[in-house]
Amino acid sequence: MIQLPKNRKEEVRVRMREHRGERYVDVRTFYMTERGETRPSPKGLAVRADLADALADAIHEVARQDGVDED
């Protein structure tokens, strides 16, 4: 698992998960409760493991662009 700080109260976790026999890369926001417990939020993305490299390439390509998409 890889943990990346998002802000003071949240972090992004990237981890390998399995669901119904299929492997997924799960990228999910976790938050800290008032009791100090870390909980997953519904904010996230699960991608089949065989598509992870293509997604990473797409993220790198978009990050290198100068402009901003307006949708």
PyMOL Python script that loads the backbone (N, CA, C, O; Angstrom):
from pymol import cmd

cmd.read_pdbstr("""\
ATOM      1  N   MET A   1       0.835  -1.171   0.000  1.00  0.00           N
ATOM      2  CA  MET A   1       0.000   0.000   0.000  1.00  0.00           C
ATOM      3  C   MET A   1       0.886   1.241   0.000  1.00  0.00           C
ATOM      4  O   MET A   1       1.938   1.279   0.638  1.00  0.00           O
ATOM      5  N   ILE A   2       0.434   2.246  -0.727  1.00  0.00           N
ATOM      6  CA  ILE A   2       1.114   3.537  -0.759  1.00  0.00           C
ATOM      7  C   ILE A   2       0.145   4.575  -0.222  1.00  0.00           C
ATOM      8  O   ILE A   2      -1.021   4.607  -0.617  1.00  0.00           O
ATOM      9  N   GLN A   3       0.627   5.426   0.680  1.00  0.00           N
ATOM     10  CA  GLN A   3      -0.193   6.470   1.267  1.00  0.00           C
ATOM     11  C   GLN A   3       0.377   7.831   0.876  1.00  0.00           C
ATOM     12  O   GLN A   3       1.576   8.079   1.002  1.00  0.00           O
ATOM     13  N   LEU A   4      -0.514   8.710   0.396  1.00  0.00           N
ATOM     14  CA  LEU A   4      -0.117  10.057  -0.004  1.00  0.00           C
ATOM     15  C   LEU A   4      -0.991  11.068   0.726  1.00  0.00           C
ATOM     16  O   LEU A   4      -2.214  10.933   0.720  1.00  0.00           O
ATOM     17  N   PRO A   5      -0.395  12.077   1.356  1.00  0.00           N
ATOM     18  CA  PRO A   5      -1.232  13.081   2.023  1.00  0.00           C
ATOM     19  C   PRO A   5      -2.023  13.882   0.996  1.00  0.00           C
ATOM     20  O   PRO A   5      -1.481  14.293  -0.030  1.00  0.00           O
ATOM     21  N   LYS A   6      -3.298  14.102   1.271  1.00  0.00           N
ATOM     22  CA  LYS A   6      -4.153  14.913   0.404  1.00  0.00           C
ATOM     23  C   LYS A   6      -4.309  16.316   0.986  1.00  0.00           C
ATOM     24  O   LYS A   6      -4.199  17.314   0.274  1.00  0.00           O
ATOM     25  N   ASN A   7      -4.562  16.372   2.267  1.00  0.00           N
ATOM     26  CA  ASN A   7      -4.646  17.631   3.015  1.00  0.00           C
ATOM     27  C   ASN A   7      -4.467  17.293   4.493  1.00  0.00           C
ATOM     28  O   ASN A   7      -4.031  16.190   4.823  1.00  0.00           O
ATOM     29  N   ARG A   8      -4.795  18.225   5.383  1.00  0.00           N
ATOM     30  CA  ARG A   8      -4.578  17.982   6.816  1.00  0.00           C
ATOM     31  C   ARG A   8      -5.419  16.847   7.368  1.00  0.00           C
ATOM     32  O   ARG A   8      -5.017  16.192   8.330  1.00  0.00           O
ATOM     33  N   LYS A   9      -6.585  16.601   6.773  1.00  0.00           N
ATOM     34  CA  LYS A   9      -7.508  15.620   7.333  1.00  0.00           C
ATOM     35  C   LYS A   9      -7.669  14.355   6.504  1.00  0.00           C
ATOM     36  O   LYS A   9      -8.307  13.401   6.950  1.00  0.00           O
ATOM     37  N   GLU A  10      -7.096  14.335   5.294  1.00  0.00           N
ATOM     38  CA  GLU A  10      -7.318  13.199   4.397  1.00  0.00           C
ATOM     39  C   GLU A  10      -6.010  12.707   3.792  1.00  0.00           C
ATOM     40  O   GLU A  10      -5.027  13.442   3.701  1.00  0.00           O
ATOM     41  N   GLU A  11      -6.027  11.442   3.381  1.00  0.00           N
ATOM     42  CA  GLU A  11      -4.918  10.872   2.637  1.00  0.00           C
ATOM     43  C   GLU A  11      -5.483  10.009   1.521  1.00  0.00           C
ATOM     44  O   GLU A  11      -6.621   9.543   1.589  1.00  0.00           O
ATOM     45  N   VAL A  12      -4.674   9.805   0.502  1.00  0.00           N
ATOM     46  CA  VAL A  12      -5.038   8.923  -0.605  1.00  0.00           C
ATOM     47  C   VAL A  12      -4.233   7.643  -0.430  1.00  0.00           C
ATOM     48  O   VAL A  12      -3.020   7.678  -0.226  1.00  0.00           O
ATOM     49  N   ARG A  13      -4.923   6.522  -0.513  1.00  0.00           N
ATOM     50  CA  ARG A  13      -4.249   5.224  -0.421  1.00  0.00           C
ATOM     51  C   ARG A  13      -4.401   4.499  -1.753  1.00  0.00           C
ATOM     52  O   ARG A  13      -5.486   4.430  -2.330  1.00  0.00           O
ATOM     53  N   VAL A  14      -3.294   3.968  -2.215  1.00  0.00           N
ATOM     54  CA  VAL A  14      -3.281   3.163  -3.436  1.00  0.00           C
ATOM     55  C   VAL A  14      -2.904   1.752  -2.998  1.00  0.00           C
ATOM     56  O   VAL A  14      -1.845   1.522  -2.414  1.00  0.00           O
ATOM     57  N   ARG A  15      -3.803   0.812  -3.298  1.00  0.00           N
ATOM     58  CA  ARG A  15      -3.549  -0.556  -2.828  1.00  0.00           C
ATOM     59  C   ARG A  15      -4.158  -1.568  -3.792  1.00  0.00           C
ATOM     60  O   ARG A  15      -5.033  -1.241  -4.594  1.00  0.00           O
ATOM     61  N   MET A  16      -3.680  -2.789  -3.694  1.00  0.00           N
ATOM     62  CA  MET A  16      -4.193  -3.883  -4.512  1.00  0.00           C
ATOM     63  C   MET A  16      -5.314  -4.557  -3.735  1.00  0.00           C
ATOM     64  O   MET A  16      -5.163  -4.880  -2.557  1.00  0.00           O
ATOM     65  N   ARG A  17      -6.435  -4.765  -4.409  1.00  0.00           N
ATOM     66  CA  ARG A  17      -7.587  -5.416  -3.796  1.00  0.00           C
ATOM     67  C   ARG A  17      -8.063  -6.542  -4.704  1.00  0.00           C
ATOM     68  O   ARG A  17      -7.726  -6.584  -5.887  1.00  0.00           O
ATOM     69  N   GLU A  18      -8.836  -7.438  -4.146  1.00  0.00           N
ATOM     70  CA  GLU A  18      -9.420  -8.508  -4.948  1.00  0.00           C
ATOM     71  C   GLU A  18     -10.924  -8.521  -4.706  1.00  0.00           C
ATOM     72  O   GLU A  18     -11.383  -8.397  -3.570  1.00  0.00           O
ATOM     73  N   HIS A  19     -11.680  -8.672  -5.786  1.00  0.00           N
ATOM     74  CA  HIS A  19     -13.135  -8.726  -5.699  1.00  0.00           C
ATOM     75  C   HIS A  19     -13.643  -9.739  -6.710  1.00  0.00           C
ATOM     76  O   HIS A  19     -13.412  -9.603  -7.911  1.00  0.00           O
ATOM     77  N   ARG A  20     -14.338 -10.755  -6.214  1.00  0.00           N
ATOM     78  CA  ARG A  20     -14.883 -11.819  -7.065  1.00  0.00           C
ATOM     79  C   ARG A  20     -13.818 -12.448  -7.969  1.00  0.00           C
ATOM     80  O   ARG A  20     -14.062 -12.724  -9.143  1.00  0.00           O
ATOM     81  N   GLY A  21     -12.643 -12.664  -7.398  1.00  0.00           N
ATOM     82  CA  GLY A  21     -11.567 -13.331  -8.111  1.00  0.00           C
ATOM     83  C   GLY A  21     -10.780 -12.437  -9.061  1.00  0.00           C
ATOM     84  O   GLY A  21      -9.850 -12.911  -9.714  1.00  0.00           O
ATOM     85  N   GLU A  22     -11.127 -11.163  -9.152  1.00  0.00           N
ATOM     86  CA  GLU A  22     -10.444 -10.211 -10.046  1.00  0.00           C
ATOM     87  C   GLU A  22      -9.598  -9.266  -9.198  1.00  0.00           C
ATOM     88  O   GLU A  22     -10.035  -8.803  -8.145  1.00  0.00           O
ATOM     89  N   ARG A  23      -8.377  -8.983  -9.670  1.00  0.00           N
ATOM     90  CA  ARG A  23      -7.491  -8.055  -8.956  1.00  0.00           C
ATOM     91  C   ARG A  23      -7.720  -6.626  -9.449  1.00  0.00           C
ATOM     92  O   ARG A  23      -7.847  -6.373 -10.647  1.00  0.00           O
ATOM     93  N   TYR A  24      -7.769  -5.694  -8.481  1.00  0.00           N
ATOM     94  CA  TYR A  24      -8.001  -4.279  -8.780  1.00  0.00           C
ATOM     95  C   TYR A  24      -6.977  -3.414  -8.074  1.00  0.00           C
ATOM     96  O   TYR A  24      -6.540  -3.732  -6.968  1.00  0.00           O
ATOM     97  N   VAL A  25      -6.594  -2.318  -8.716  1.00  0.00           N
ATOM     98  CA  VAL A  25      -5.846  -1.265  -8.050  1.00  0.00           C
ATOM     99  C   VAL A  25      -6.901  -0.289  -7.538  1.00  0.00           C
ATOM    100  O   VAL A  25      -7.678   0.267  -8.315  1.00  0.00           O
ATOM    101  N   ASP A  26      -6.917  -0.091  -6.236  1.00  0.00           N
ATOM    102  CA  ASP A  26      -7.909   0.769  -5.595  1.00  0.00           C
ATOM    103  C   ASP A  26      -7.230   2.048  -5.145  1.00  0.00           C
ATOM    104  O   ASP A  26      -6.273   2.010  -4.371  1.00  0.00           O
ATOM    105  N   VAL A  27      -7.721   3.180  -5.629  1.00  0.00           N
ATOM    106  CA  VAL A  27      -7.216   4.502  -5.250  1.00  0.00           C
ATOM    107  C   VAL A  27      -8.357   5.169  -4.486  1.00  0.00           C
ATOM    108  O   VAL A  27      -9.393   5.488  -5.070  1.00  0.00           O
ATOM    109  N   ARG A  28      -8.173   5.376  -3.205  1.00  0.00           N
ATOM    110  CA  ARG A  28      -9.289   5.827  -2.373  1.00  0.00           C
ATOM    111  C   ARG A  28      -8.836   6.887  -1.379  1.00  0.00           C
ATOM    112  O   ARG A  28      -7.718   6.838  -0.865  1.00  0.00           O
ATOM    113  N   THR A  29      -9.721   7.849  -1.117  1.00  0.00           N
ATOM    114  CA  THR A  29      -9.497   8.855  -0.088  1.00  0.00           C
ATOM    115  C   THR A  29      -9.915   8.289   1.264  1.00  0.00           C
ATOM    116  O   THR A  29     -10.995   7.714   1.399  1.00  0.00           O
ATOM    117  N   PHE A  30      -9.062   8.455   2.248  1.00  0.00           N
ATOM    118  CA  PHE A  30      -9.355   8.081   3.623  1.00  0.00           C
ATOM    119  C   PHE A  30      -9.368   9.348   4.467  1.00  0.00           C
ATOM    120  O   PHE A  30      -8.622  10.290   4.197  1.00  0.00           O
ATOM    121  N   TYR A  31     -10.213   9.367   5.483  1.00  0.00           N
ATOM    122  CA  TYR A  31     -10.316  10.535   6.352  1.00  0.00           C
ATOM    123  C   TYR A  31     -10.155  10.113   7.808  1.00  0.00           C
ATOM    124  O   TYR A  31     -10.300   8.941   8.155  1.00  0.00           O
ATOM    125  N   MET A  32      -9.853  11.095   8.648  1.00  0.00           N
ATOM    126  CA  MET A  32      -9.670  10.852  10.071  1.00  0.00           C
ATOM    127  C   MET A  32     -10.948  11.250  10.801  1.00  0.00           C
ATOM    128  O   MET A  32     -11.437  12.368  10.637  1.00  0.00           O
ATOM    129  N   THR A  33     -11.487  10.339  11.604  1.00  0.00           N
ATOM    130  CA  THR A  33     -12.683  10.642  12.387  1.00  0.00           C
ATOM    131  C   THR A  33     -12.299  11.503  13.597  1.00  0.00           C
ATOM    132  O   THR A  33     -11.117  11.680  13.894  1.00  0.00           O
ATOM    133  N   GLU A  34     -13.304  12.029  14.281  1.00  0.00           N
ATOM    134  CA  GLU A  34     -13.045  12.823  15.483  1.00  0.00           C
ATOM    135  C   GLU A  34     -12.404  11.979  16.581  1.00  0.00           C
ATOM    136  O   GLU A  34     -11.742  12.520  17.467  1.00  0.00           O
ATOM    137  N   ARG A  35     -12.592  10.667  16.533  1.00  0.00           N
ATOM    138  CA  ARG A  35     -11.975   9.755  17.508  1.00  0.00           C
ATOM    139  C   ARG A  35     -10.546   9.378  17.125  1.00  0.00           C
ATOM    140  O   ARG A  35      -9.880   8.644  17.856  1.00  0.00           O
ATOM    141  N   GLY A  36     -10.071   9.880  15.982  1.00  0.00           N
ATOM    142  CA  GLY A  36      -8.717   9.567  15.543  1.00  0.00           C
ATOM    143  C   GLY A  36      -8.606   8.294  14.735  1.00  0.00           C
ATOM    144  O   GLY A  36      -7.503   7.800  14.500  1.00  0.00           O
ATOM    145  N   GLU A  37      -9.748   7.752  14.302  1.00  0.00           N
ATOM    146  CA  GLU A  37      -9.743   6.534  13.487  1.00  0.00           C
ATOM    147  C   GLU A  37      -9.721   6.901  12.001  1.00  0.00           C
ATOM    148  O   GLU A  37     -10.359   7.870  11.589  1.00  0.00           O
ATOM    149  N   THR A  38      -9.001   6.141  11.217  1.00  0.00           N
ATOM    150  CA  THR A  38      -8.954   6.354   9.778  1.00  0.00           C
ATOM    151  C   THR A  38     -10.022   5.507   9.107  1.00  0.00           C
ATOM    152  O   THR A  38     -10.111   4.305   9.356  1.00  0.00           O
ATOM    153  N   ARG A  39     -10.838   6.132   8.250  1.00  0.00           N
ATOM    154  CA  ARG A  39     -11.939   5.447   7.583  1.00  0.00           C
ATOM    155  C   ARG A  39     -11.902   5.738   6.081  1.00  0.00           C
ATOM    156  O   ARG A  39     -11.519   6.833   5.669  1.00  0.00           O
ATOM    157  N   PRO A  40     -12.300   4.757   5.262  1.00  0.00           N
ATOM    158  CA  PRO A  40     -12.368   5.011   3.821  1.00  0.00           C
ATOM    159  C   PRO A  40     -13.596   5.850   3.487  1.00  0.00           C
ATOM    160  O   PRO A  40     -14.658   5.674   4.085  1.00  0.00           O
ATOM    161  N   SER A  41     -13.450   6.745   2.544  1.00  0.00           N
ATOM    162  CA  SER A  41     -14.588   7.513   2.066  1.00  0.00           C
ATOM    163  C   SER A  41     -15.108   6.848   0.790  1.00  0.00           C
ATOM    164  O   SER A  41     -14.438   5.975   0.238  1.00  0.00           O
ATOM    165  N   PRO A  42     -16.277   7.241   0.319  1.00  0.00           N
ATOM    166  CA  PRO A  42     -16.760   6.682  -0.950  1.00  0.00           C
ATOM    167  C   PRO A  42     -16.022   7.265  -2.158  1.00  0.00           C
ATOM    168  O   PRO A  42     -16.237   6.827  -3.289  1.00  0.00           O
ATOM    169  N   LYS A  43     -15.158   8.246  -1.920  1.00  0.00           N
ATOM    170  CA  LYS A  43     -14.418   8.883  -3.011  1.00  0.00           C
ATOM    171  C   LYS A  43     -13.250   7.996  -3.420  1.00  0.00           C
ATOM    172  O   LYS A  43     -12.318   7.785  -2.643  1.00  0.00           O
ATOM    173  N   GLY A  44     -13.304   7.483  -4.630  1.00  0.00           N
ATOM    174  CA  GLY A  44     -12.217   6.637  -5.065  1.00  0.00           C
ATOM    175  C   GLY A  44     -12.472   6.030  -6.422  1.00  0.00           C
ATOM    176  O   GLY A  44     -13.487   6.284  -7.071  1.00  0.00           O
ATOM    177  N   LEU A  45     -11.521   5.222  -6.828  1.00  0.00           N
ATOM    178  CA  LEU A  45     -11.561   4.588  -8.135  1.00  0.00           C
ATOM    179  C   LEU A  45     -10.911   3.216  -8.017  1.00  0.00           C
ATOM    180  O   LEU A  45      -9.833   3.078  -7.439  1.00  0.00           O
ATOM    181  N   ALA A  46     -11.568   2.210  -8.564  1.00  0.00           N
ATOM    182  CA  ALA A  46     -10.997   0.865  -8.614  1.00  0.00           C
ATOM    183  C   ALA A  46     -10.858   0.486 -10.091  1.00  0.00           C
ATOM    184  O   ALA A  46     -11.829   0.526 -10.846  1.00  0.00           O
ATOM    185  N   VAL A  47      -9.647   0.121 -10.487  1.00  0.00           N
ATOM    186  CA  VAL A  47      -9.349  -0.210 -11.878  1.00  0.00           C
ATOM    187  C   VAL A  47      -8.770  -1.621 -11.916  1.00  0.00           C
ATOM    188  O   VAL A  47      -7.917  -1.970 -11.100  1.00  0.00           O
ATOM    189  N   ARG A  48      -9.238  -2.432 -12.867  1.00  0.00           N
ATOM    190  CA  ARG A  48      -8.657  -3.768 -13.012  1.00  0.00           C
ATOM    191  C   ARG A  48      -7.134  -3.645 -13.129  1.00  0.00           C
ATOM    192  O   ARG A  48      -6.618  -2.734 -13.776  1.00  0.00           O
ATOM    193  N   ALA A  49      -6.445  -4.558 -12.504  1.00  0.00           N
ATOM    194  CA  ALA A  49      -4.981  -4.504 -12.459  1.00  0.00           C
ATOM    195  C   ALA A  49      -4.364  -4.478 -13.855  1.00  0.00           C
ATOM    196  O   ALA A  49      -3.324  -3.851 -14.057  1.00  0.00           O
ATOM    197  N   ASP A  50      -4.991  -5.150 -14.822  1.00  0.00           N
ATOM    198  CA  ASP A  50      -4.421  -5.168 -16.170  1.00  0.00           C
ATOM    199  C   ASP A  50      -4.567  -3.822 -16.886  1.00  0.00           C
ATOM    200  O   ASP A  50      -3.965  -3.624 -17.941  1.00  0.00           O
ATOM    201  N   LEU A  51      -5.351  -2.899 -16.334  1.00  0.00           N
ATOM    202  CA  LEU A  51      -5.505  -1.563 -16.927  1.00  0.00           C
ATOM    203  C   LEU A  51      -4.706  -0.492 -16.176  1.00  0.00           C
ATOM    204  O   LEU A  51      -4.706   0.673 -16.573  1.00  0.00           O
ATOM    205  N   ALA A  52      -4.033  -0.880 -15.103  1.00  0.00           N
ATOM    206  CA  ALA A  52      -3.337   0.085 -14.257  1.00  0.00           C
ATOM    207  C   ALA A  52      -2.228   0.829 -14.999  1.00  0.00           C
ATOM    208  O   ALA A  52      -2.088   2.040 -14.822  1.00  0.00           O
ATOM    209  N   ASP A  53      -1.441   0.143 -15.819  1.00  0.00           N
ATOM    210  CA  ASP A  53      -0.369   0.816 -16.559  1.00  0.00           C
ATOM    211  C   ASP A  53      -0.927   1.847 -17.532  1.00  0.00           C
ATOM    212  O   ASP A  53      -0.380   2.943 -17.649  1.00  0.00           O
ATOM    213  N   ALA A  54      -2.005   1.512 -18.228  1.00  0.00           N
ATOM    214  CA  ALA A  54      -2.617   2.447 -19.173  1.00  0.00           C
ATOM    215  C   ALA A  54      -3.157   3.674 -18.436  1.00  0.00           C
ATOM    216  O   ALA A  54      -3.020   4.796 -18.923  1.00  0.00           O
ATOM    217  N   LEU A  55      -3.763   3.472 -17.278  1.00  0.00           N
ATOM    218  CA  LEU A  55      -4.261   4.595 -16.489  1.00  0.00           C
ATOM    219  C   LEU A  55      -3.110   5.472 -16.008  1.00  0.00           C
ATOM    220  O   LEU A  55      -3.196   6.698 -16.074  1.00  0.00           O
ATOM    221  N   ALA A  56      -2.034   4.854 -15.526  1.00  0.00           N
ATOM    222  CA  ALA A  56      -0.862   5.616 -15.070  1.00  0.00           C
ATOM    223  C   ALA A  56      -0.277   6.427 -16.222  1.00  0.00           C
ATOM    224  O   ALA A  56       0.095   7.584 -16.027  1.00  0.00           O
ATOM    225  N   ASP A  57      -0.189   5.845 -17.417  1.00  0.00           N
ATOM    226  CA  ASP A  57       0.307   6.574 -18.588  1.00  0.00           C
ATOM    227  C   ASP A  57      -0.588   7.769 -18.904  1.00  0.00           C
ATOM    228  O   ASP A  57      -0.092   8.853 -19.211  1.00  0.00           O
ATOM    229  N   ALA A  58      -1.899   7.575 -18.830  1.00  0.00           N
ATOM    230  CA  ALA A  58      -2.844   8.664 -19.106  1.00  0.00           C
ATOM    231  C   ALA A  58      -2.693   9.785 -18.080  1.00  0.00           C
ATOM    232  O   ALA A  58      -2.750  10.961 -18.441  1.00  0.00           O
ATOM    233  N   ILE A  59      -2.500   9.439 -16.810  1.00  0.00           N
ATOM    234  CA  ILE A  59      -2.312  10.452 -15.768  1.00  0.00           C
ATOM    235  C   ILE A  59      -1.041  11.243 -16.029  1.00  0.00           C
ATOM    236  O   ILE A  59      -1.045  12.469 -15.915  1.00  0.00           O
ATOM    237  N   HIS A  60       0.054  10.559 -16.380  1.00  0.00           N
ATOM    238  CA  HIS A  60       1.311  11.247 -16.685  1.00  0.00           C
ATOM    239  C   HIS A  60       1.151  12.173 -17.878  1.00  0.00           C
ATOM    240  O   HIS A  60       1.645  13.300 -17.858  1.00  0.00           O
ATOM    241  N   GLU A  61       0.469  11.715 -18.911  1.00  0.00           N
ATOM    242  CA  GLU A  61       0.280  12.523 -20.110  1.00  0.00           C
ATOM    243  C   GLU A  61      -0.527  13.789 -19.798  1.00  0.00           C
ATOM    244  O   GLU A  61      -0.160  14.878 -20.240  1.00  0.00           O
ATOM    245  N   VAL A  62      -1.604  13.655 -19.053  1.00  0.00           N
ATOM    246  CA  VAL A  62      -2.427  14.815 -18.704  1.00  0.00           C
ATOM    247  C   VAL A  62      -1.644  15.776 -17.801  1.00  0.00           C
ATOM    248  O   VAL A  62      -1.764  16.992 -17.945  1.00  0.00           O
ATOM    249  N   ALA A  63      -0.856  15.246 -16.886  1.00  0.00           N
ATOM    250  CA  ALA A  63      -0.074  16.089 -15.976  1.00  0.00           C
ATOM    251  C   ALA A  63       0.953  16.932 -16.722  1.00  0.00           C
ATOM    252  O   ALA A  63       1.315  18.013 -16.257  1.00  0.00           O
ATOM    253  N   ARG A  64       1.424  16.459 -17.866  1.00  0.00           N
ATOM    254  CA  ARG A  64       2.415  17.205 -18.666  1.00  0.00           C
ATOM    255  C   ARG A  64       1.781  18.283 -19.530  1.00  0.00           C
ATOM    256  O   ARG A  64       2.496  19.142 -20.046  1.00  0.00           O
ATOM    257  N   GLN A  65       0.480  18.270 -19.702  1.00  0.00           N
ATOM    258  CA  GLN A  65      -0.188  19.252 -20.547  1.00  0.00           C
ATOM    259  C   GLN A  65      -0.166  20.633 -19.892  1.00  0.00           C
ATOM    260  O   GLN A  65      -0.203  20.766 -18.669  1.00  0.00           O
ATOM    261  N   ASP A  66      -0.107  21.647 -20.743  1.00  0.00           N
ATOM    262  CA  ASP A  66      -0.084  23.019 -20.240  1.00  0.00           C
ATOM    263  C   ASP A  66      -1.484  23.555 -19.945  1.00  0.00           C
ATOM    264  O   ASP A  66      -1.674  24.326 -19.005  1.00  0.00           O
ATOM    265  N   GLY A  67      -2.445  23.151 -20.740  1.00  0.00           N
ATOM    266  CA  GLY A  67      -3.800  23.699 -20.610  1.00  0.00           C
ATOM    267  C   GLY A  67      -4.637  22.977 -19.576  1.00  0.00           C
ATOM    268  O   GLY A  67      -4.197  22.018 -18.941  1.00  0.00           O
ATOM    269  N   VAL A  68      -5.856  23.465 -19.425  1.00  0.00           N
ATOM    270  CA  VAL A  68      -6.825  22.892 -18.493  1.00  0.00           C
ATOM    271  C   VAL A  68      -8.074  22.559 -19.279  1.00  0.00           C
ATOM    272  O   VAL A  68      -8.535  23.374 -20.078  1.00  0.00           O
ATOM    273  N   ASP A  69      -8.630  21.375 -19.067  1.00  0.00           N
ATOM    274  CA  ASP A  69      -9.878  21.005 -19.722  1.00  0.00           C
ATOM    275  C   ASP A  69     -11.045  21.691 -19.050  1.00  0.00           C
ATOM    276  O   ASP A  69     -11.131  21.725 -17.823  1.00  0.00           O
ATOM    277  N   GLU A  70     -11.936  22.232 -19.842  1.00  0.00           N
ATOM    278  CA  GLU A  70     -13.138  22.891 -19.334  1.00  0.00           C
ATOM    279  C   GLU A  70     -14.340  22.054 -19.690  1.00  0.00           C
ATOM    280  O   GLU A  70     -14.811  22.120 -20.825  1.00  0.00           O
ATOM    281  N   ASP A  71     -14.864  21.255 -18.750  1.00  0.00           N
ATOM    282  CA  ASP A  71     -16.085  20.494 -19.035  1.00  0.00           C
ATOM    283  C   ASP A  71     -17.179  20.927 -18.116  1.00  0.00           C
ATOM    284  O   ASP A  71     -18.292  20.407 -18.193  1.00  0.00           O
TER     285      ASP A  71
END
""", "prot")
cmd.dss("prot")
cmd.show_as("cartoon", "prot")
cmd.util.cbc("prot")
cmd.orient("prot")
